Amino acid sequence: MPTVGVKRDLLFKSLGRTYTDEEFDELCFEFGLELDEITSEKEIISREQGDSKASGASDVVLYKIDVPANRYDLLCLEGLVRGLQVFKNKLEAPRYRRVSPVSGEPQKLIITKETAAVRPHAVAAVLRNITFTQERYDSFIELQDKLHQNVCRKRSLVAIGTHDLDTISGPFTYTAKPPGDISFKPLNQTKEYTATQLMSLYKTDSHLKHFLHIIEDKPVYPVIYDSNGIVLSMPPIINGDHSKISLKTKNVFIECTATDLTKAKIVLDVMVTMFSEYCSQPFTVEEAEVVYPDGKTCKYPELAYRKEKLSSEFVNKKVGINESTENIAQLLTKMCLRSEVTGVGDEIEVEIPPTRSDVIHACDIMEDAAMAFGFNNIPYTTPRTYTIATQFPVNKLTELLRQDLAAAGFTEALTFALCSKEDIADKLGKKISETRAIHIANPKTSEFQVARTTLLPGLLKTIAANRKMPLPLKLFEISDVVLKDDTKDVGARNSRRFCAVYYNKSPGFEVIHGLLDRTMQLLDVKAARGDGYHIQSADDSTFFPGRCAEIFVRGKSVGRLGVLHPDVIDRFELTMPCSALEIDIEPFLGHTAETLLTHDVPVQEVFKHKLPEPSRAPSSRQTSTQTVFGDVSEAAGLKALDDFLADKSYMEGFAASQADTAMFDAIPSAPASAFRHLARWYNHIKSFQRERDGLPSAKTQFVLPATSNVVVDDDDLDLFGSDDEAESAEVDRIKEQRLAEYAAKKSKKPALVAKSSILLDVKPWDDETDMAEMEARVRGVAMDGLLWGRSKLVPVGYGIRKLQIGCVVEDDKVGTDLLEEAITAFEEYVQSVDVAAFNKI
């Protein structure tokens, strides 16, 4: 929205009363405006350039008012005051008239055929016997600037020229000439320049350089001459200095050259209606005659009034009020739309003045009626139509997949939809012409030149920015790409893609392949040719030869997976192998999009699929709660298992197995949310209950066998079934002995301790630091759970070397923050400590 700055005191003087800031803010709201800021010229300069620059600036209070972009009549003080006065019923909307000159012929503007190549249209008018003050003059100039930035589209559609008519003589000629043939003294300059010289001169002008591109590449430039050959202006760049207006100017000749005739008429009407009130005959404008190359003549300004008819029922129904026809007519009159009741039913005749070019439909009239009634006064009503919103199927499927991909141990990333041409072409080993990319017409930076056609570059750039994070890095993204499509009305379409990458010391193709299998399992697509999915070898310059496969679902290609080519990895500034998977998920829409991918995603379904509720383990399955992590019926055992699953999706390997189901059965009930890694794993394995019997067998026994000797209660069981007291004593002795043996055996078993390997960079202050002593000090840091390893001195530059030293720590006892604090305590030796590498053991 354009912002108009007006002096508060001058505004109140024109309105005929003063307001508090709150009162004027409320008045603006009622009229459909917004008081954006209360400031001063000094405050603005101080904020933008500093206090030193603001020392001589004015302290006059300014109101910054936001105006609707299509209300060109409110872009100056005169229009604002006039509109508010009519709104408050203090003034009737004026009638604007076009008049002929008192004596002589009207001023003529002759257009030649040469202008057709640059700016073919022009309109003109005269403000006769106008009186300027400094405030009026400033407002006149400011309105031109506001119109140039708004409806004129930075002078590309319309350019306004204003001239002192008493310094020039008509008829005027609007023509176009080669730039070398145009010579004149431009506004506020002291000598003449050719048009070619002016274009060079204004390339460094902070204001005019933004308009040079409009004509600088044209073979001819537009120019306006008077009958004596004096240049009035070279639109849309600059006016001539000879005809510039001043406070003493009494007669103003206004010309508007344009590429859009309709916009030119609107601009001319706004200029003359806003300032005609200062003429000797208020609200009258002297006509000017425009002669076209074909001999046709038109008189401007048009100042056309038109009438529209609408019913009060239409207004009441659309706004949600119940006002009489007469009241609605009065409301519209308050908005400068003279309205009368015709007497034919509830019909209202509305007169649209030349200042209201924004009114083009009955809805615009209805909006003004609502504004005059007051939006806050419209009663609240319950909608008569009730609808239930549903999620787009593609978004629903996306949300369901996201949760399960996260449960598989991958981290979601969100990357930019725009990228450089190099990202989707050169870096991936492809040609830009093959990518079907949508190009940005005028990109501001080289980073955002095209809309992405693949999600892979964004994920690889994310990995490059996080190379110091512990390996492996497993990322995924489900977002849209943009592709050319001639069948669409806009020539392009969005396609929802799923992309995942695995970055580690080894390529990890089996990880990505496993993720594909899991995704297809979630989408209820079986591994089979024909109705299912399968992969087959493919060649792609992005992937390593022989390590790329194309994915087919029901006979249709949906994506590719494989190990990235070393050149691709190098171009994205990565140093380790990487595997990637990218598929189009839109082919899977349909019934799958309406089915819960797991039983734990709380999404309301459109189609209810009756899926069996996963039951707890039958009595024939393992019921022991004793595991290698301890008793999982107790918090300590659950905590150890939670730590174990912190960086794992499954108990072993990269796919669900019997090891997972055995551990699942051993846990008596769903773990608390405090054990977040365990809860994530538990919910994930819970979704495998239907196919659990077909999962691969376990390679490691995590759940210990149940021992009846251990789970014994004297009151419930007699071990040998005898009532003899001696035998009972013997039973007790044997029981105690076996319990002791079991406890001793359990106590000797080492507890699972989480450890990490850390590589530290310890930097000295300068090259004079005793590095041997610094290393001794570092190794002197002793903590329970800390073991120092090998070290070396690494050159940094300028003769300075840093100490690179490794250590192994027990995670529960020693943290990196604790280490850094202890080492930086040696202030005379150590400048800083950084963690160069961090790996779980």
MOMOPE-V613070 format. One record per residue. N is the residue number from 0. PSI is psi in whole degrees, 0 to 359 (999 if undefined). NEAR is the number of other ideal C-beta (glycine too) atoms within 12 Angstrom. D_LAST is the distance of its C-alpha to the last C-alpha in Angstrom with 2 decimals. Layout:
# MOMOPE-V613070
n/psi/near/d_last
N/PSI/NEAR/D_LAST
N/PSI/NEAR/D_LAST
This chain:
# MOMOPE-V613070
n/psi/near/d_last
0/135/19/59.21
1/149/30/61.57
2/128/26/62.02
3/128/41/65.51
4/123/34/66.11
5/148/42/69.44
6/128/30/71.01
7/312/28/71.19
8/321/20/74.68
9/322/26/76.12
10/313/35/74.63
11/324/24/76.11
12/318/16/79.43
13/326/28/79.55
14/343/29/78.64
15/8/14/81.42
16/165/17/79.35
17/154/17/76.31
18/151/23/73.16
19/165/14/70.37
20/321/18/66.94
21/319/12/66.08
22/318/16/69.38
23/325/28/68.99
24/318/22/65.42
25/321/17/66.80
26/317/31/69.64
27/316/32/67.28
28/317/21/65.23
29/328/27/68.43
30/0/36/69.47
31/18/31/66.14
32/177/32/64.86
33/125/24/62.16
34/103/32/62.59
35/319/21/59.35
36/147/22/59.78
37/116/25/62.35
38/197/29/62.24
39/163/23/64.48
40/320/22/64.79
41/318/22/63.81
42/322/22/60.69
43/313/24/59.62
44/320/21/60.12
45/320/20/58.39
46/323/16/55.33
47/327/14/55.18
48/353/15/56.49
49/160/13/56.40
50/327/14/59.02
51/324/10/60.85
52/340/15/61.79
53/5/20/62.96
54/323/13/65.47
55/8/12/68.56
56/163/22/67.45
57/146/18/69.26
58/8/19/68.35
59/133/21/70.04
60/131/25/67.97
61/139/29/66.66
62/124/34/65.72
63/114/28/63.08
64/126/40/63.86
65/128/25/61.82
66/140/34/64.22
67/141/27/63.65
68/335/19/63.21
69/4/23/66.31
70/78/36/68.65
71/339/39/70.08
72/354/45/73.02
73/16/42/70.82
74/5/42/69.40
75/167/42/71.98
76/318/41/73.69
77/314/37/76.89
78/321/42/75.22
79/311/40/73.15
80/316/34/76.21
81/316/34/78.36
82/318/45/75.84
83/324/35/75.30
84/318/26/79.05
85/320/32/79.79
86/324/34/76.95
87/10/21/78.46
88/28/16/81.95
89/353/17/83.29
90/143/20/84.15
91/146/17/85.11
92/127/31/83.17
93/158/29/85.28
94/127/20/86.80
95/137/35/86.19
96/142/24/89.07
97/128/32/89.53
98/158/27/92.88
99/158/19/95.02
100/146/24/96.04
101/322/15/99.07
102/139/8/100.80
103/182/14/100.19
104/156/16/97.72
105/156/32/94.05
106/140/36/91.63
107/142/31/90.54
108/112/45/87.25
109/124/30/87.77
110/129/37/84.77
111/163/27/85.05
112/340/18/83.52
113/336/24/81.26
114/345/32/78.98
115/335/21/77.84
116/344/20/75.24
117/293/37/73.49
118/95/43/74.48
119/345/26/77.34
120/152/34/78.11
121/146/50/79.73
122/161/42/81.34
123/161/48/83.30
124/169/51/85.16
125/131/46/87.05
126/108/44/86.74
127/136/36/90.31
128/52/24/91.35
129/150/38/87.93
130/120/24/87.43
131/140/26/84.20
132/176/16/82.94
133/318/15/79.84
134/319/25/77.78
135/318/28/79.21
136/314/26/78.66
137/319/21/75.01
138/324/33/74.48
139/314/38/76.22
140/320/27/73.91
141/324/28/70.79
142/320/39/71.71
143/315/36/71.90
144/318/24/68.37
145/318/37/67.04
146/320/42/68.74
147/320/37/67.51
148/335/26/63.89
149/264/35/64.37
150/332/38/66.87
151/352/36/67.61
152/57/22/63.94
153/45/23/63.95
154/1/40/67.40
155/330/25/66.33
156/317/30/68.55
157/142/41/71.20
158/133/45/72.26
159/134/42/74.75
160/131/46/77.47
161/136/42/79.84
162/150/41/82.98
163/108/31/86.01
164/335/32/88.75
165/348/23/91.47
166/357/24/90.10
167/168/36/90.08
168/139/24/92.49
169/177/34/92.10
170/158/27/91.94
171/149/41/88.34
172/126/32/86.78
173/112/45/83.20
174/186/34/82.41
175/135/33/79.73
176/160/30/80.09
177/144/21/78.11
178/332/29/76.24
179/342/16/78.36
180/357/20/81.52
181/124/34/80.44
182/129/25/81.23
183/168/34/81.51
184/112/26/80.56
185/168/33/77.49
186/130/30/76.99
187/23/17/76.75
188/164/21/77.19
189/352/9/80.11
190/169/14/80.79
191/148/19/80.83
192/150/27/77.94
193/165/24/77.73
194/325/36/75.21
195/317/22/73.14
196/323/21/73.07
197/321/37/72.17
198/324/30/69.11
199/321/17/67.87
200/318/22/68.92
201/1/29/67.05
202/338/18/63.75
203/2/11/62.83
204/124/20/64.38
205/335/9/61.73
206/310/18/63.87
207/341/30/65.69
208/339/20/63.04
209/348/20/61.46
210/352/28/64.65
211/326/30/65.45
212/343/19/63.50
213/323/31/65.91
214/352/36/68.75
215/336/25/67.63
216/3/13/67.15
217/148/26/70.50
218/333/17/73.51
219/151/26/75.74
220/141/40/75.20
221/147/44/76.97
222/147/44/79.58
223/127/47/82.35
224/155/34/85.74
225/185/32/88.79
226/341/17/92.33
227/5/16/92.58
228/11/19/89.47
229/134/27/87.37
230/122/40/83.67
231/316/47/82.53
232/160/45/78.90
233/83/49/76.44
234/148/43/74.32
235/27/41/71.49
236/300/42/70.90
237/149/39/73.60
238/164/39/77.11
239/152/38/79.96
240/335/26/80.91
241/322/28/84.59
242/20/37/84.34
243/148/29/81.70
244/159/34/82.41
245/183/20/82.91
246/337/18/84.03
247/353/17/87.61
248/134/30/87.09
249/330/22/89.39
250/122/33/88.90
251/124/44/85.49
252/121/46/85.10
253/125/53/81.74
254/143/51/80.52
255/116/47/77.34
256/148/47/76.32
257/162/41/73.80
258/348/29/72.11
259/109/24/72.32
260/321/25/75.85
261/315/21/74.87
262/323/31/72.44
263/319/42/75.15
264/318/33/77.66
265/314/38/75.22
266/316/48/74.45
267/317/55/78.15
268/318/39/79.05
269/315/46/76.44
270/312/51/77.56
271/327/48/81.26
272/327/46/81.01
273/324/42/78.85
274/3/43/81.26
275/343/41/84.61
276/342/31/85.16
277/2/30/85.94
278/164/29/88.75
279/326/18/92.40
280/96/20/92.48
281/142/23/89.16
282/26/28/87.04
283/145/31/89.16
284/130/45/87.89
285/133/37/90.13
286/157/32/89.58
287/151/43/88.88
288/130/30/89.63
289/127/41/87.16
290/121/27/88.67
291/163/23/86.45
292/331/21/86.89
293/7/12/88.69
294/352/11/91.25
295/141/12/89.83
296/145/20/90.00
297/147/27/88.02
298/136/30/88.45
299/158/40/85.55
300/157/40/84.08
301/320/30/84.28
302/48/34/83.63
303/131/24/83.69
304/140/26/83.82
305/159/20/82.96
306/139/20/83.23
307/152/30/80.92
308/140/23/81.63
309/165/36/79.33
310/152/26/79.75
311/332/35/78.87
312/319/21/77.31
313/314/25/74.79
314/312/39/73.82
315/317/26/73.72
316/317/22/71.61
317/323/24/69.06
318/328/31/68.74
319/35/21/68.94
320/180/27/72.07
321/72/18/75.64
322/155/29/77.98
323/163/17/81.56
324/320/29/82.53
325/318/18/84.32
326/321/24/81.34
327/321/40/79.04
328/320/34/81.61
329/321/25/81.65
330/318/36/77.87
331/324/44/77.85
332/327/30/80.67
333/338/32/78.50
334/24/43/75.99
335/22/41/78.73
336/93/41/79.38
337/126/27/83.06
338/145/35/83.39
339/147/22/86.39
340/123/24/86.96
341/339/20/88.96
342/354/12/90.45
343/97/14/89.31
344/229/14/87.17
345/31/24/84.16
346/140/23/84.04
347/134/39/83.21
348/123/28/84.14
349/131/38/81.73
350/123/27/82.64
351/116/33/79.79
352/166/38/80.62
353/345/38/79.72
354/346/42/77.08
355/62/38/75.01
356/349/30/73.72
357/344/30/70.61
358/107/32/72.67
359/358/16/72.52
360/160/16/72.29
361/331/24/73.46
362/329/19/69.91
363/322/27/70.19
364/317/41/73.38
365/321/34/71.75
366/319/28/68.87
367/323/39/71.44
368/319/43/73.18
369/321/29/69.92
370/317/32/69.32
371/325/36/72.85
372/326/30/72.57
373/114/22/69.36
374/326/19/65.93
375/345/12/65.54
376/352/18/68.81
377/124/20/67.79
378/146/15/67.47
379/135/10/64.24
380/152/12/64.71
381/131/8/62.63
382/141/8/61.98
383/340/8/64.22
384/128/7/61.67
385/128/7/58.57
386/155/7/55.64
387/122/8/52.15
388/145/8/49.46
389/153/15/46.96
390/145/18/43.86
391/136/18/44.15
392/319/25/42.83
393/326/28/40.58
394/325/23/39.08
395/314/31/38.68
396/321/36/36.88
397/314/30/34.63
398/320/25/33.69
399/318/38/32.97
400/321/43/30.75
401/317/32/28.78
402/319/29/27.73
403/330/37/26.55
404/324/36/24.74
405/322/30/22.80
406/336/38/22.12
407/2/40/20.74
408/8/32/17.88
409/146/38/19.84
410/134/27/20.89
411/141/28/24.64
412/156/30/26.19
413/112/18/29.87
414/170/32/31.38
415/144/26/34.95
416/342/26/37.65
417/147/28/39.28
418/181/39/37.96
419/161/28/39.44
420/324/29/41.20
421/324/24/38.77
422/317/37/35.76
423/356/41/37.23
424/279/29/39.14
425/314/22/38.49
426/334/32/34.72
427/7/38/34.51
428/28/30/37.02
429/168/28/39.88
430/142/15/43.34
431/330/23/44.10
432/340/13/47.22
433/354/18/45.22
434/348/31/43.02
435/38/26/45.77
436/149/32/44.58
437/122/31/46.60
438/143/26/47.36
439/131/21/47.92
440/317/9/51.51
441/72/9/51.07
442/139/17/47.39
443/329/10/46.81
444/162/12/43.74
445/346/14/42.33
446/338/20/39.13
447/80/20/41.14
448/330/26/43.62
449/162/33/43.13
450/137/33/41.85
451/144/41/38.65
452/356/39/39.16
453/151/44/35.48
454/348/42/32.38
455/314/49/30.14
456/320/44/31.00
457/319/38/30.18
458/321/44/26.63
459/323/43/26.08
460/328/30/27.49
461/318/30/25.19
462/318/39/22.12
463/327/29/23.83
464/351/18/24.22
465/35/22/20.54
466/339/22/18.95
467/354/18/17.00
468/154/20/15.09
469/142/26/11.44
470/156/26/11.61
471/157/31/12.89
472/122/34/16.08
473/108/38/18.15
474/153/39/21.60
475/159/45/24.93
476/139/41/28.45
477/105/40/31.64
478/180/32/34.61
479/145/33/37.98
480/164/41/38.97
481/128/31/42.61
482/149/28/44.65
483/140/23/48.29
484/105/17/50.49
485/344/11/54.23
486/347/10/54.95
487/150/14/53.89
488/335/8/56.40
489/0/13/54.04
490/9/15/52.99
491/163/22/49.31
492/157/22/47.03
493/145/24/43.60
494/126/33/41.17
495/123/35/38.13
496/156/38/35.07
497/125/48/31.50
498/139/46/28.96
499/146/44/25.21
500/149/50/22.90
501/120/41/19.46
502/118/37/18.07
503/184/27/15.21
504/336/15/15.03
505/154/17/16.91
506/323/29/19.90
507/37/33/18.80
508/325/30/22.45
509/333/21/21.70
510/313/37/19.88
511/320/46/23.00
512/318/28/25.27
513/322/30/23.71
514/322/40/24.18
515/314/43/27.78
516/317/27/28.36
517/319/35/27.11
518/316/41/29.34
519/326/36/32.29
520/318/30/31.74
521/326/32/31.96
522/3/35/35.04
523/41/27/36.62
524/121/31/37.03
525/157/17/36.77
526/92/22/35.55
527/148/14/39.01
528/157/15/41.49
529/261/14/44.41
530/350/15/43.65
531/214/21/39.85
532/154/33/37.38
533/164/25/36.39
534/151/28/34.98
535/154/17/36.66
536/142/18/36.11
537/161/22/37.23
538/129/18/37.67
539/129/31/36.50
540/342/23/36.29
541/333/40/33.21
542/160/36/31.17
543/135/27/30.52
544/131/18/33.51
545/358/14/33.00
546/35/28/29.83
547/140/32/31.72
548/144/31/33.20
549/141/25/35.76
550/126/40/35.50
551/133/30/38.75
552/120/33/39.60
553/41/21/43.00
554/359/16/44.03
555/136/20/43.22
556/129/21/40.58
557/353/31/38.28
558/190/39/35.52
559/158/35/33.20
560/159/46/29.63
561/187/39/28.01
562/128/35/26.04
563/147/43/27.35
564/141/32/29.48
565/326/21/28.09
566/322/19/31.14
567/316/36/30.33
568/318/31/26.77
569/322/18/28.31
570/333/28/31.04
571/13/34/28.64
572/39/16/26.94
573/160/30/23.63
574/356/17/21.84
575/162/27/19.71
576/157/32/20.93
577/135/46/21.75
578/150/46/23.26
579/155/52/25.74
580/133/51/27.99
581/127/46/31.16
582/156/41/33.85
583/124/32/36.98
584/354/43/36.86
585/327/30/40.57
586/344/28/41.71
587/0/37/39.91
588/158/23/42.12
589/222/21/44.63
590/333/18/44.07
591/324/29/40.30
592/341/33/40.36
593/6/25/42.07
594/138/27/39.80
595/127/31/36.83
596/329/36/33.71
597/167/32/32.13
598/359/27/33.94
599/4/22/32.16
600/112/25/33.35
601/72/12/36.42
602/132/26/38.69
603/131/14/42.40
604/151/23/43.56
605/315/18/46.77
606/123/17/46.80
607/113/12/45.73
608/125/16/43.92
609/100/9/44.02
610/138/17/40.57
611/135/11/40.01
612/126/13/38.07
613/124/24/34.90
614/163/15/35.72
615/167/19/33.74
616/135/25/33.16
617/168/12/36.43
618/339/9/37.18
619/346/8/36.47
620/168/21/32.76
621/128/28/30.11
622/2/23/30.81
623/141/28/28.55
624/3/31/26.24
625/124/29/24.32
626/175/34/20.77
627/346/26/17.65
628/0/34/16.70
629/191/27/20.10
630/114/25/23.36
631/6/36/22.99
632/356/21/26.51
633/159/18/25.38
634/322/18/23.49
635/317/19/20.81
636/320/32/19.92
637/322/35/20.06
638/318/27/17.79
639/319/27/15.01
640/322/38/15.62
641/318/31/15.77
642/321/29/12.30
643/323/32/11.06
644/7/35/13.26
645/323/22/12.45
646/26/25/11.25
647/148/30/13.01
648/335/33/16.73
649/165/35/17.15
650/325/36/16.02
651/145/24/15.52
652/201/21/16.30
653/18/30/18.00
654/159/30/21.12
655/144/36/22.45
656/182/28/23.15
657/338/31/24.69
658/323/32/21.35
659/316/38/21.57
660/325/37/25.24
661/317/35/24.83
662/323/41/22.35
663/317/42/24.72
664/331/33/27.62
665/335/38/25.99
666/120/40/25.74
667/323/19/29.31
668/168/18/29.67
669/131/21/28.13
670/156/31/25.44
671/158/15/26.41
672/342/14/25.58
673/328/12/23.55
674/76/29/20.76
675/323/20/20.66
676/320/28/17.71
677/319/33/19.20
678/320/24/22.67
679/313/32/21.85
680/317/38/20.53
681/313/37/23.50
682/326/33/26.06
683/312/38/24.73
684/332/40/24.93
685/330/32/28.25
686/351/34/29.73
687/8/31/29.26
688/327/29/31.63
689/324/19/34.52
690/18/20/32.78
691/325/26/30.33
692/340/14/32.30
693/2/15/31.82
694/154/25/28.03
695/152/22/26.25
696/159/18/25.67
697/143/22/22.40
698/337/15/20.46
699/141/19/18.65
700/106/20/20.53
701/332/36/18.88
702/126/33/22.29
703/148/26/24.07
704/151/18/27.82
705/138/17/30.37
706/109/17/32.09
707/330/15/35.69
708/332/19/36.12
709/320/22/33.59
710/75/20/34.89
711/143/20/38.41
712/125/11/40.96
713/326/14/44.08
714/340/6/46.28
715/338/8/45.37
716/132/15/45.17
717/116/19/47.11
718/322/22/45.03
719/7/16/48.14
720/34/10/50.67
721/147/13/53.12
722/0/10/55.15
723/134/12/55.92
724/322/11/54.89
725/317/12/54.02
726/325/16/51.85
727/320/19/50.18
728/321/16/49.41
729/321/17/47.97
730/316/24/45.83
731/319/19/44.52
732/315/15/43.75
733/318/18/41.88
734/314/25/39.95
735/321/18/38.95
736/315/15/37.99
737/324/21/35.71
738/320/20/34.10
739/316/16/33.47
740/317/17/32.01
741/319/22/29.64
742/321/14/28.61
743/317/12/28.08
744/318/14/25.97
745/324/19/23.82
746/334/11/23.48
747/341/10/22.18
748/125/16/19.32
749/137/8/16.11
750/149/18/14.88
751/118/23/11.53
752/126/21/9.71
753/125/27/7.23
754/159/22/5.44
755/147/31/5.16
756/125/27/6.60
757/136/38/10.14
758/120/31/13.17
759/141/38/16.45
760/112/29/19.95
761/115/41/22.57
762/132/31/26.05
763/175/35/29.30
764/318/21/32.62
765/187/20/34.49
766/355/17/35.04
767/357/15/36.71
768/135/27/33.66
769/102/20/32.90
770/326/31/29.41
771/317/16/29.20
772/323/18/30.09
773/319/33/27.69
774/321/29/24.75
775/319/17/26.11
776/317/27/26.28
777/312/36/22.68
778/342/25/21.46
779/349/17/23.87
780/115/29/21.81
781/132/15/20.61
782/154/21/18.82
783/123/12/17.59
784/11/21/13.78
785/129/30/13.89
786/117/23/13.63
787/147/27/15.19
788/209/19/14.60
789/160/17/16.93
790/164/25/19.17
791/160/19/21.95
792/128/24/24.84
793/125/21/25.11
794/139/14/28.62
795/317/23/29.17
796/152/11/32.95
797/35/10/36.27
798/0/14/35.14
799/137/19/32.28
800/146/26/28.86
801/155/34/25.60
802/122/40/23.02
803/114/28/19.58
804/139/38/17.25
805/158/28/13.54
806/159/38/11.83
807/132/27/8.90
808/152/35/9.68
809/122/25/9.79
810/324/25/10.18
811/343/19/13.41
812/325/18/14.96
813/129/28/14.32
814/163/20/14.55
815/324/25/15.31
816/319/14/18.90
817/318/24/19.33
818/312/34/18.19
819/319/24/20.49
820/320/16/23.31
821/321/26/23.18
822/318/37/23.24
823/352/26/25.90
824/337/17/28.04
825/72/28/29.10
826/330/15/31.45
827/344/16/33.59
828/319/29/30.80
829/127/34/28.15
830/314/22/29.14
831/161/20/25.87
832/128/34/22.07
833/147/26/19.98
834/110/28/16.30
835/328/26/16.23
836/148/23/12.65
837/118/25/9.73
838/136/24/6.39
839/141/22/3.80
840/999/18/0.00
